[in-house]
Amino acid sequence: MKKAKKKPRIRPLAICVFRHEGRILVSENYDPTKRETFYRPLGGGIEFGERGIDAVAREIHEELGAAVRDLAYLGALENIFTYDGKPGHEIVLVYDGSFVNSSLYGRERLTGREGDALITVVWKPLTAFGPGSPPLYPDGLLELLSSAT
């Protein structure tokens, strides 16, 4: 008997935008199929029964070992994409927030964890994103941030 193929699902995510002196904190990623470097704020999946705001706090703690405060909902984005040749679909709740430990704002580069893998996290100026530059995901985030300031 053949095993049924798993039906693709929409994934609920919550991300946090940390801002400091015109820069935002983003993880640096690479899509090997597209041969493209891209950036996205930290965050991750929302568990069943978990509120988005709680998911953001949990994910930031898991990824950086850092506590957050002053979380504020900015909006939601729908992200339909292809990564490493595979289709993806996300509903992304976007939050603004601050670190409890203010020393994190003075570091150009941080190392975090995504599961068992190490991730590189950097402060990038918002002006570094746009046409001809490595993309910032999810799509629509730059516009959301522009309207939220």
FITORDREN-185986 format. One record per residue (C-alpha): x, y, z; residue in three letters. Coordinates in pm, whole numbers, plus 32768, in hexadecimal, padded with zeros to 4 digits. Layout:
REM FITORDREN-185986
XYZALA ...
END
This chain:
REM FITORDREN-185986
800080008000MET 808481567F9FLYS 80B1825880AELYS 7FD6838A806EALA 809384C48013LYS 808685CA8124LYS 7FA686EB80BCLYS 8051883E80D0PRO 7FD3891981ECARG 7FD08A8A8236ILE 80C38ACE8352ARG 806F8BD3845DPRO 81A18C9C84C9LEU 81F08DBC85B1ALA 83228E97857CILE 83B58FBA863DCYS 845190F185A9VAL 85599184868FPHE 85B992E78625ARG 86E693B3868CHIS 877394EF85EDGLU 86D294B38499GLY 873293438493ARG 8670920184CAILE 86E990B2854CLEU 86D08F9E8447VAL 87508E40840FSER 88288E0F82DAGLU 87B38CE88207ASN 88098C4680BCTYR 872E8B957FBDASP 88138A9C7F08PRO 87238A667DE7THR 86FF8BD97D99LYS 88668C1E7E09ARG 87DC8D447EC9GLU 88318DDD8019THR 87008E6680CBPHE 86A28EF2821ETYR 857E8ECB830BARG 85308F34846FPRO 85448E358585LEU 84178D6785E9GLY 83738C228591GLY 82468B3F859CGLY 81188B798676ILE 80B68A3E8732GLU 7F4A89D0874EPHE 7EA98A8E886EGLY 7FC98B898883GLU 7F948CFC884BARG 80708DA88749GLY 81048E93884CILE 81678D698925ASP 81FB8CB487F8ALA 82DA8DE087ACVAL 83608DED8910ALA 839D8C738910ARG 84468C7087BBGLU 85308D92880CILE 85928CE58950HIS 85D08B9C8896GLU 86978C43877FGLU 87648D448840LEU 872F8CEE89AEGLY 86AB8E5189D7ALA 85798EDA8A87ALA 84998FD989D9VAL 83B790F08A4FARG 82CC91F789C2ASP 823E910D88B9LEU 814491BF87D9ALA 807D912A86B9TYR 80C791D7856CLEU 7FF79107847BGLY 7FDE8FC483B7ALA 807A8F61826BLEU 80318E3F8184GLU 81708DAA80F6ASN 815D8CBC7FCDILE 82BA8C587F60PHE 83A98B4E7EE3THR 84D88AEE7FB4TYR 85D789EF7F3CASP 84E8898D7E25GLY 83C489447F10LYS 82868A157F2APRO 82298AB78074GLY 81038B7C80F8HIS 81068C3F823FGLU 80248D2A82FDILE 81188E0683BDVAL 80BB8ED284F0LEU 81B38FF0850CVAL 82129089865CTYR 82F391A686C1ASP 83BC917187FEGLY 84E991C288D5SER 85F390F38980PHE 860290EF8AFBVAL 877F90D98ADCASN 87DB92238A33SER 894191AD89EDSER 88B890E888C3LEU 88849232880CTYR 89FB927A8811GLY 8A6291388763ARG 8A7D913B85E7GLU 8A568FC285C5ARG 89BA8EBC86A7LEU 89BC8D438695THR 88798C8F86DEGLY 87DE8B3886BDARG 86CE8AB585DCGLU 869689548658GLY 87EE88AF864BASP 887D89A6854EALA 89378AE88595LEU 88AB8C2484F8ILE 894B8D7484B4THR 88858EA38525VAL 88E8900284B8VAL 8875916A84DATRP 882491ED837CLYS 87B9934D831EPRO 865A935A828FLEU 86F494128168THR 87B892D38112ALA 867792328095PHE 85D192877F4EGLY 85F992537DD7PRO 874791B37D7DGLY 879291517EE6SER 877090037F97PRO 86008FDD7FEFPRO 855D90098142LEU 844B8F0B8184TYR 832D8EE381B5PRO 82B98FA88086ASP 821290EB80EDGLY 82DD9116822DLEU 838D925581B9LEU 823F92F58163GLU 81AA928A82B1LEU 82D1931F836CLEU 82B7946382A5SER 8149948982FESER 81899431846EALA 8289954484B1THR 
END
